[in-house]
Each structure stands twice: as C-alpha cells, then as structure tokens.
Amino acid sequence: MRNLQNIDQAVIQHPDTIAAMATPPGIGAIGIIRLSGPKSVPIGDKVFKGKKTLKSSKGYSILFGKFKDGKEILDEVLVSVFKNPHSYTGEDCIEFSFHGSPYILQRALEILIEHGARIAEPGEFTKRAFLNGKLDLSQAEGVADLIVSESKTSHDIALNQMKGGFSSEIKKLREKLIEFAALIELELDFGEEDVEFANRNDLQQTVEKIRKVIIDLRTSFKLGNVIKNGIQTVIAGRPNAGKSTLLNALLKEERAIVSEIPGTTRDTIEEVLHIKGIGFRLIDTAGIREATDAIEQIGVQKTYDEVKKSSVLIYLYDSTLLTQEEVRQDLEKLRHDDLQIIVIANKRDEVEKMYDNLKKFVEDAIPPDHLYISAKQKNHIHLLTDQLFEKAIGNQLQDQQIIVANARHYEALLLAEKSLDKVMTGLNTGITGDLLAMDIRASLFALGTITGEVDVEDLLDYIFSKFCIGK
C-alpha cells in the first residue's frame, strides 16, 4: 500500500504552470488571477513592471506595479509572491490583484497564457497542494466545503476538517490497526513455527475501541449532512391558516403573497432561515384541502411530497376555526418516520378580539404542547425559532467533537466498520491469521481512502473535479 501523494512524481516534479481566476466572475472592486508552477515567477516578470522583479523578491512579498500587454499598460496591480515550498500548492505561486473589470481580467488571463501558462482545471490548485503534501485528502475536501458553507456551523465543521481535525482522528485509528496488522503479518512469516506475536485478547479490545470510534463518527453524518445542506422544513396546513404570513414573519420580509382568498399559494416557495448558525430550508406550501381545480390539485400533491422529504414539519392551523379532531386528522395524513413536528395554533390576535366566554373556550381547547402565536402580529415567533432549533439539533452539537459531513467519508467509515465486524467474528471463532490480516487490511484501506493514504488514482480526479476553477 502506498500513499496517494506519490502517485505521479512526474507531474509533481515537472508540472505545467497553471493560471485561473481566483475571484468570482462579474464586475467587482478587485479581481485576482492566480498562477502556480515552476514558470510562475518568470512569466510574472514578463508582464509585471515595478521597482523590483518578482525573481528578486522574497516569499510572502506584495509588490505594486504595472501589468503590461506588450508596451501598453493593462492595469496597475498588486502582486503577491509565494516561493516554494511555502505556498498553498507547495510550488512557486503568484497572485495578481487587478481592478475588477471583466475585460481586464479576461485579457490578463490571455496574456499569461500567451507567455506559457495554461488554464487550470477545476480544483487543480488544491490537487497540487495535496500531491505536494500540503494537505491530505480530507483536508482538501474541507477546502471545498468551506467555500460553499452557508451557515456558521457548516463553516466551523469545514474549517475543522481543513485544519486536520478529522484526519488526525482517522490517522490515530489507522496507527493502532497497522501495529496489529504488522504483528499478524509477522506471524505469517513464521507460519511453520506456530508463533503468535499478536495477543488476540489485546487485539479484540483494540478493535472494539476502534469500532466504537468509527460508529460514533459514522452516526454523526446524519447531523453533519443536515448542517451542511440545511434542514428541510415544511410549513403546512389548511388554506388561510396563515402559512405565508408565518414565512414572512420568520424571514422578516414580505417574501410570500398574503391574501384572504383561499388557495393563493399554489406552488412551493423556498427560503433559508439561519438560527444559531444552522440553516433551515423553509418551504411554504399550498393549503391542504380538496382541490377545486387541476392546478390546485398539483399544488396540494406537492405539499405531501415535500413533507415526505422533510426532517421538520411546522403544522399551522387557524385556532378560530379548526377543532382539535380536525388537527389530529391532518397530522395523521402528514406524519412519517423521523419527522419532527411542531404544531402551531395561529391567529391569537383574532382570538383576543372574541368575547370572554368564546375566547376562554378557544384557548382552553389548545393543547399545552401547541405553540399559540399570531403570525400577523409577529407575536411569540421567537418561541417557534427556539423550538425549531431544539427539535432539529438539540444538544447534539455539544456532544460532538468531530462531525462527519461528507458522504464519501461516511461510506468509507461504513466499509471500515464492516471489515472490523469480520475481524471480531474471526477472533471469536479462532480463524487463521491470514484471514484476520485480510480483514484488517480491508479496514485500513477504507480508512486510508479518507485521507488519501492508499493507491486510488481515479479517486483524485473525481474529488477535485467538483472544485471550482481557481481553487
């Protein structure tokens, strides 16, 4: 088994010099073009004119000067210089900061290509950082997750992964397994002498401890996945229950059309609400009732479909109209396994206007576990946001030191766990060392695919192809 970081020494030793935009396309205050490779500095000196050359500058320098297109000045720029191995990629690397004109940036990229650079492939800068030992594979994927993080918590998870927190945990597990694998392999070399170097009881205890850590990491994926992608949360109820008004109140903007006419919302409306660093994908849906036309029928069916795909349901009902039996009937139609449900009695403002006896009758009928609010007056909305967070996340973040948010890592952990299950079964049944060694190697391989400590060339192309160009 050899490290992925050694798979292509020819590429590492004699790479092309690559160039790409490192800022999003479009007009902005500045735009950055990044180069990496052995010709970065020579190419840079062909187009940059300042008080010093890039070649004579130390690493971690920033120079001011002119970027020239032949004899003409294209722009005044700042250029950052990084000398190998002290750069993101481990190679010579320079970054030009231009004014953010699309014309300037496009022309500058063309000029750099004319002088010997080539356009970088998606994720190629980070791929080179991995190949040159600046990052392991899990850290590299953390970079991609960090770029697309949409909430504080998903940012924190990606940052921890990029800094090597997850990788460190995996490496500890592999080191313990490698130690025993080596002893078992040694036994195989002395097979004819019936020597046992690896104490089976110690191995069993070690494997059980490793399995527990792997299971904890694997089960954290459910939480990590919803944090990374947002928690799908459906707002459902009968027409005129106040669903769109509630969506607007939560978002603190007029996002959905509010009308007294039943059936106004005929398609789903989706927006993201951040609560304590967690993204909730709020989906306002069509009212649940017998549809009066084909279009409304499609909208109602979409409501049921969205509820089936969701983790959290906010069921809203008009406290001035619906009986608790009608509420129960609606919930029975919507309920499914693993669905967290928050029930809200809405239109508190209208109940307050009723004469005392009727007001008391309505309020006494509302169960204590139902939130009692006025979406129109935005009263008690904070109780809903608190309960949303509690239902979806609770204390899980406090319990988790490392959270797995990458589906590929989850699959690798699952494979490692299955292989260790076979090791445990083998130890209990007394199978031979060669079969034990095979199962331990399978587990080591699965864990190694997470950090890149295996020989899987296709894996690299797949992972880095999902990065943005310029990273």
Steps between C-alpha positions, in 0.01 A plus 500: 500500500650836406398857555287678241735796534765297314282387209642727233849626574537613139213742545630620836858554381426650156150652507366755262444850629128551546295819516141577591269760646489470878202735540145454368419621148329837459574862585654567841745724679787258439561181308780253572685274259712225653798318346675190633791302361872529419451776241272716716774750590662517151158546338411761760821696432414513129179692567566679831704821528574637845793623706611140555467184294301207632810282475696725736213524748472285808204274561201653676567832322243736348619732223333790323550560129353484152369198310602548137354371177812534287586870521153602615394512865199283567458590867675603820519196727614353826680168464549256789804274477527157663815291451499121524448313721334775706184544298152352485599257223859443617622649169601851397174690501405859419170686514418816303237732648339706220214745491192284459423571133398183312693629196821555700480158663424316178777677309750445785422128499553488122838676536617256767403207276687660209811505721483128583237437766195283443149522642466303823252216523230507772664445838850475354662743746372296794585176322862618474493598867398141576756341269775714652407402854356837607159345570369147533190396306254566780646847556477571127130409501462727803621787279216432253245477782629822654448688172135394472412521871182702551477512879731546798473138607571356153792746481633377836476133395678566169768711669569227757531247217729729300720550806538122532275421798322213324818377332679486836227276641516265200879480515486398868264215412720385212816505710345264757382264227832512314681396818293182531496437125880505503515244783255270322696533176810404701320189624436401141874520428557252783197288415683168513621566855150574638607827664240754625629857519162677519315441824144416394338646814686829454402505133135439587496789750676731254265412215198557723627846600570590136154374396337723762685809375411414138134448590491835683654673199270323257183578695601867515446515122124533543558822693787613278301448182207715612736770626688501170194498274249674725208349690199462271205647687148506357227741607168324439136541596160578357432802276498835681670354809764773463788297352628775271460758775708277728770459233520879464516542878785250533696658213413855614413592141199479266615191310163329443175649374244527781130503410164423661413298190544126573748316277724801423817289537491240224868417473771463760712798610842425648725728707783445749475613862808489724443421868805490731729421208277228349329538161132404481361465147147632555242384244161671486245268342149498357215457748380146574142457383292344223630683193249696291700484177785304337767762575411515870497120511862497378589753771339290774681188378828694509429580865478129585812427294701771679389375841622149412847639420524726804656464844278755673133586451347824624128427501298819527127520568245776548414489870170683432373235257647151534409250768771286659350196330553665160857583600559136597360379165733733306804388700422133438515567126833684527689297761788267401799340670781734611280810446522754780166684530430843647129584530400866504163651590492823300291818501538581867423862412153402375430286807587800720215693334234238590264547795630347821312169506581413138862613546536275805338208313745531207808541721405209729474274195860569391727222636795622710754355255363717214667837450241776522600795281392781273695482175336823385610694810830305516426410861695211659692423178814459712335198668475336159864566406613363837291186453621457141859493617418271793308250283761484226827533692444505878820424689658299220759768418621506861543123498697488173869589481535392135206493260513314169325701226643331189311207341822344370646497852179344633522217244868441585421482872218255431735274301764521776239407760382198299859378461559534876179307563657217302819532707295468821314199364831344397652554843197343669508196271879464498563541125854493365731800499498539121122553497522741792772693320279523189212656694730741687656608169149562359420725795833682464431552131152645568637743761790586269266614223383780733844659538652380171741245643415240236558450131178612331580728208141527373394630840704817453347590166150448639552707814684797350271522197230627739709802606460842344760617246762712674502280806 
